Amino acid sequence: MRVAIIGGTGFIGSALAARIAGNASDRPTVISRGAKPGLHQGVVHLRADASNVRKLTAALRGCDVAVHCVWTTTPWSSDQRPAVD
């Protein structure tokens, strides 16, 4: 099973990526606007902003499961751009 973790370089996403990489036969794909290659062994890193539908769709192609771990650190953004948040 191919698993993609959107926002997989943060606290929860990176822990999940490490756990999946340690237990799965397939390498999880971490999708983040600040991709950090080498964060965990056995993880594929793709650079894509979750608010860019075209890039996110391309990054998710071929994945069976997507886990959404994106979080904003600026709460006002959900008021100004609710469709993105």
N, C-alpha and C positions, 0 to 999 in steps of 0.2 A: 504494500500500500504506500502510495506517495503522499506524504504529508507536507503541507506548506504552513509556515507560521508567519503571519503578517505582523510585523512589529516584534520580530524575534530576537532583537538585540537588547531589549529592556530586561528588567528584573524577572518578571514572570516568563516572558517569551524565551529568554536565554536558558532558563532552568528547564523549561519544557523541551527545548531543542536538545539539550545535553541528555536528558532522560530518554527521548526518542532515539537519538543517535546510539545510545548505549544498549537499547533493547530491540531495535528494528533491523531488518535485513536491508531495507532501503534507507538512504540518507535523507533526513528531513531537509527541506528547503526553507531557509530563512529569508524573508523579504523585508527589507528595511531601507529607508531613505539614506541611512548612514551605515550601510553594510560594513561589517567588520570581519573580513576574512581572517581565519585563524582563531576566532573566538572559541570555537569548539571543534575538535576533530570529528570527522565524519559528517559534517554539515555543509550543505551547498548554500552559498550566500549570493543573493541577487539584490541589486540596488534598484529600488522602485519606490516611489512615493504612493502611499495608500490613497491619496486624493486624486491621483492620475489614473482614471479608469482604464485608459488604453494600455498603459504600462503594467498596471496591476493584472488586467485580464491576460496579457501575454505571459506574465510571470507565473500565473496560476495554471496555464495550459498544461495538461497532462497530470495534474494533481488530483488525487481522489478525495482528499480532505483538506479543508482550510481552517486554521484556527486564528481567530482575530484577537491580537494582543496589543493593538495600537492604543495608545493613551496620549491625551494632550496634557501638557503641563500649564496651559493657559486656558482656564475655564471660560474666559470671555469668548473664545473662538466658537463655542457651540451656539452662542447667541447670534454671532455675526455670520456664521456659515453652518447652519444646522444640517444641511444635506451632506456635508463632509464629515461632520462629527457623528 
